[in-house]
Amino acid sequence: MTRHLILGMGVAGIAAAESIRATESGAEIVLVGDDPFGYYSRPGLAYYLTGEMVEKQLFPFTTADFQRLNVRYVKGRTTKIFREEHQIEVDGKNRVSYDRLLIAVGAQAVRLTIPGTDLEGVVKLDHMADARHIQQLARRTRRAVVVGGGITALELVEGLVAQRVKVTYLLRGDRYWNNVLDEHESRIVEKRLEEEGVELIHHAELTEVLGKRGRVDSIRLLDGRTIKCNLLAYAIGIQPRVELAKDAGLAVDKGILVDEHLQTNDPDVFAAGDVAQAYDPLTGRSIIDSLWGPAREQGRVAGLNMAGRKTAYLKSPPFNVTRLAGLTTTIIGAVGRGGRDDDLVGIARGDSETFRSLPDAISAQSGFDVNHLRLLVGEKTLLGALVMGDQTLSIPLQKMIAGKADISPIREKLMAHDVKIADVVVEFWKEWSRNFVVT
């Protein structure tokens, strides 16, 4: 009987287990993980902080679901991989053997490296335990400072505001998330935050956390200013957990390098999810995607390949639905500007490296306040879109971008001054969807 060993209890690991079980009913599947909460929705933590979800809603699997999956769970931290022996070491002592191994251990929050980060009240949002801790601290917190430039930092701001904490939000640049949003979009988000009572400080460089009796009391900025607070929350990026793979001699760049079958340079070892740098045969690039959807799909494909069903992972254009200052926002394909936001170290949670490679394209935009549409228009296709507020066009745009719809007939209209581009897209979609199979 083949033993499939999966390291990690996130969405990639669970998707792989489901895929293996559907393909090999008699195979042995062993899950190894050290998160005391097991499998839960990481994206849901933001809604847990705001009180929109109760804790039990974060757990998509019941005990019966795990029983049907027929997996064995080993609780512990994998400390070493012995490739020649086809074994792993758990908690530095116990060994577990494997025939096929999947590394799906995800990524971890980049840590602050300034004086004072060991004080009580310095928090991040990485796991369920972090979310619980933040909720507990918020009950006795009057003022908080949040630092970071991407989605997770904004989730921390919104979570604390929902718990009636006065929040100061530090941004190192001149506006929010400026490597993905344009200036108009950034200002929409910032205005909504200010309406919620959030104080925004731009060009702010955090240098030190100051404490009293072991707890956060204030923070100091590079310009010498101090800001009183009882809590400092940060989200400055994430880093794939590649240490195990490096120590085992697997090929590693930013993440664990895998081919289109999610296979590493060891034919019996696979990787999926936030830790994997997957080769995309359509573009010829290896990319890390720290999004829930791609992690699930990579896990599914890895599981099929582990079970002997040769299947290529074909990366779809990024499709990320998030919420910015209470405003539903969908990001599709290539959106943003080139370069890297200094607020974001490594890969920002909910971001994609694809967003950082701005093609030679024209940005067409229209809209106001909470109903805003921006398109990246290539020579013959739409390369990306950002939809704020009304989400009617999100799925059609995703289908058109993924299907490389030829927009030549409407390109001039899209570029025309004062045109309602949403109306143009709707009319084109009606015609295009009649003639093409949309899946």
N, C-alpha and C positions, 0 to 999 in steps of 0.2 A: 504494500500500500504506500502510495506517495505521501510524504509529509510536507505540507506547505507551511512555512513559518513566516508570520507577518509581524514586523516590528512597528508598533504604532496603533492607537485606537481611534484615529481620526477618520474623516470621511473617505480618504484614499484607501486605508487599510480595510475598512468595513466593505467598501465597494468591491475590493479585490476578493474578499472572503465570499461575498455573494456570487461573484462571477465564477470563482473556482467551484463552489458548491453546485451551481447550476450546470456546470460542465462535467465535473467529476463527482458524482453522488457518493462514491465510496472513499474519496480521498480524506486524509486526516488534515485538519486545519488547526493551527495553534496561533493564537494571538498573544503577543507579549507587550505589556504597557505598564507605565508607572503612574499614570494620572489616576488619582483615587476616585475620580468621578466617571471614568470609563469613556464611553462614546456619547458625545453631546454636540450641540450646534454651536460652533465658535461664533458665527455671524450673529447668533441670537443673543450673545452676551450684552450687546448694546441695548437691546430692547428689555433685557432683564434689569439693566441698570436704571432705565427710565421708568420701570414699573409696568411696562406694557405687556410683559410676559412673566408668568410665574415660573419658578425653577423647574417644575415638572414638565413644562412645555419645551424645555431645551433638550429633552431626551427623546429622540425619534424612535428608539428601539425599546420594546418591552422585553421582559424576561422570556415571554413566549417566542418573540422574534429571534432571540439568541438561541433558544432551544431548537427552533426550526432550522437555524443555520448550522447547528451541530458543530460548534467550535469549542476548543479547549482554551481556557484563558489562564495565562501565567502572569501573575502580578509581580512586577519588578522592573528594574532598569537594566537594559542591555549594556554591558560594560565592554564587551569585546566580541569580535567576529573572527572565528578560526576557519578561514575559507578551505584550507586543505583538508581539514577534518570534517567539514560541513557541520560545524557546531557554532553556537553562540554561548556567551557567558552572561549569566544574569546575576546582578548584585555582587559581582566579583567572586562568585563561588560556584553556583550551580550551572551545569551545562545542559543545553537542549540541542538535539541534532535536527538536521533538515535535509530535504532533497532539493527544494526550491525555497529561496529566501526573498522576501520583499522588504525593503527598507522604506517605511512610510512614517518617519518620525517627525516630519514637519519642520517648522522653523520656530525660533524663539525671539523674544523682544530684545532689541539692542539695549544694553544697559547704559545709564548715565554714568559718566566718569568724571564727576566733579566732587569737591569736598562736601560732605554732609548727606550723601545718598543713603547712608546706613541708618539715618534717623527714622523713628516711627512716624508714619504719615507720608513717606515717599512711596508712591505706588505706580504700577503699570497695569495694563489690561492684556494679559497673555492667556490666562486659564480661568476656569470656573472659580478656583480658589481666590484668584485676584479679584474677580467681580464680587464675591462674597465679602472679601476684606474691605473693598471700597465702600460697599453698602454699609458695613458696620461703622467705618470711620466717618462716613457722611452724616450719620445720626448725631454726631457731636462736633461737627465741623461747621464753622460759620463762613470762613473764607478759604478759597482754594485757588491755586495757580495751575494752569495746564500748559504744557509745552509740547510742540510737535506740529508737523505741517501737513498731515494727511488725514485719511478717513478716521482712523482709530483715535487720534487726538480729538477730533470733533465729536466722536461718540462719547469720549470722556467728558467733554464740556457739557453736552446735552444731558448725559446721565446725572451729573452733579447739579445742573440747573433744575432738573426734575425733582431733585431731593432738597430743593430750596437752599442750595449753597450759593453764595456770591462768588462768581468765577472771574478771574483775570486770565485772559488767553494770550500767551506770548507767541509772536510770529517773528522769525528771524528775517524774513523778507518784507517786501512792501505790500504783500497781499496774500490771501489764503490760497494754498495749493496751486501755486502759479506754474507748475510744470504740466498740469492737466487742464485747469480752468483758464478761460481767457479773463481779461480784467473785469468785464461786465458781470460774468458769472461769479467771480470772487467777491465782487461788491454786493451782489445779491445775497450771498451767504453771510457776509459780514454784517450787512444791514439787519438781517433777520436775527443774528446773534445779539446785536446791540439792542434790538427791540425786546429781547428776552432779559436784558439787564447785564449782559456779558461785557466786561471791559476788555477792549482789544489794545494791545501794545505792539506796534510794528517795529522792525529793526531791533528786536530785543534779544540779547545774548545772555543766557543764564550762566553764571560763573560759580555760584556757591549756594548751598542750602544751610541756613542758620537755625540752630535749635536751642531749646531750653528744656532741661530735665529729660533729655533723650528724645524729645518730640520736635517736629517741625514748628518753627516760630515765624520764619520769614525767609525770603530768598533775596539774593543780591544779583544785580545785572552788571554787565561789563562797564556801563557808564557810571557805576557807583550807586545807582538807586537801589533802595531796598523796598520790598513789598511784603507787608504782613500777610501771613496765611497759616492755616493749621494743616494744610494738605498740599502736596505737590504731586500732580499726576503727569506722567510723560508717555509719549509714544513717538519715538524718533526712528522707527524702522524695525525691520526684522532680519534675521540671519538664518539661513538654512542650517539644520543640525548635521553637519557633514563630518564631525569628528570620528564617529565610528567607521565611516567609509574610508576616510583618510588613513586611519590606523590599520585598516584591513588591506590597504594597497589598491583600493578601487580608484578609478579615474575621477578626479574632482576638479571642478573649476569654481564658479560661485556656488553651484549645487553639485549633486552627484550626476555625472554625465551618463546619459542613457540614449540608446538609439530609438528608432521609431516604434520598436516593440517594447520599450521601457526596460530594456536589458542593459546591464552594465558591461564592463569589459570582462566580467566573469559570467559565463553563460548560465550559471545557476543562481545568479543574484540579480534582482530587479529593484527599481526604485520608482516611487510615484508620489505625487502631491508636492507640497511646498519645498521638499528637500531635493526634488528631481529637476535637473536641467535637461529638458527633453528636446530631442532633435525633431525639427519640423521639416519633413521632406518637401513641402510645398515652397518653403522659403530658403531651405538649406542652412538654417540657423538653429542653434541650441538656446532655448529660452526657459527662464523660470517664470511660472505663472502662479502668483499667490492668491488665487481666487478659488472659491468653493466649487464651482462648476467644473473647471478643468481638473481639479484634484479628484473629484468623483469619477470623471471620465478616464483619467489616467489610471486610477485604481481598477476600474472595470477592465480596461484593456490589459493592464499588467496581469490581472487574474486569469484572463483568457490565455495569454501567452504562457504563464506558469503552468496552466493545465494542458498545454500542447496545442491550443488553437491559435495558430499564427495570425495575429491581427495587428495592423498598423494603427498607431495613434496619430490621427490627423487633426491638427490643432485648428479649431474654429476661431474666427475673429473674436477678441475679447468682448464679453457681454457682461457688464457688471451693473446690477441694480443696487443702489445704495440710497441713503438719506442724508442730505446735507442741510443742517439747521431746520429740520422738519420738512424739508422739501425733497420729494422723491426725484432721484436723478439717475438716468440710465446712460452709461458710457459704452459705446460700441466701437470696435475697431481702433484705428489710430487716431487718437485725440490728444491734443496738447502741443507742447513745443519741445524741441530738442534740448539735450542737456539734463542736468540733475538738480533738483531743488535741494539746497544745502540743508533744509530741515529734515530731509529724508536720507537716512543712512542705509545703504543696501537697497532692499526692495520694500516699498511701503505696503503694509497689509491692505488688500483690496485693490492694489495697483497692479500693473503689468508692465514688463519691460517694453512691450509693444507700444505702449502709449508714449514712450520716450523717444521713439524713432519717427520723427515727423517726416512724412514723404514730401516730395515736391508737389504740393497741392495748393489749391486755393480754398480758403475758409469762407464759407457763406453763412450768414447768420441772420436771424430774425427773432422777434419776440420781446417780451418785457416782463419784468418782475418774475412771477412764478410760472409763466408759460413761455418757455424759451427753447428754441431749437437752433443748434449749430451743426452744420455739415462740413466735412472735408471732401471736396470734390476733385477727383482725379481727371485724367484725360477722358476716360470712358466709363469709369465706375465711381461709386461712392466709397471712400476709404475709411470714413469714420463718421460718427454722429454723437452728439450729446443732447439729451432731452431732459429738460427740467420742468417739473410741474405736470401738466397734462401728458399722460403716457400713451395716448392713442397710437402714436406712430412708432413706438419702441419696437414692437415685434415686426411690423413691416420693414422697418429700416434694418433690423438685424437680419432678416431674410434676404433683403436686397444686397446687403454688404457681403454676407456669407456666400450668396449665390452669384456674386460678381455681375449683377445686373448691368447691362449696357445702357447708360443714361445719356448717350449721345443725343437722342431726340429732345431731351429736356435741359441739356447742359446750359444752353444760352439763356433759357428762362430762369434757371437757378442763379445765374450770374447777373441778371438784369436788376437795375436799381428799383427799390420799392415794391418788388414782387413778394407775394406771400408764399414763401417757399414751402410751407406746410401744405398749402393747397396744391402746389405743383407736384409734390411728392405723393399726395393722396391719389391724384388722378393717374399718375404714372403707375403706382402700385396696383390700382384696379386693373389696368391693362396688362401689366407684367405678370401678375399672379394668375391671370386666366390662361396664359400661354406657357407657363413653366410649372413644373412640379415643385411645390413648396412643402418641405418636410419640417 
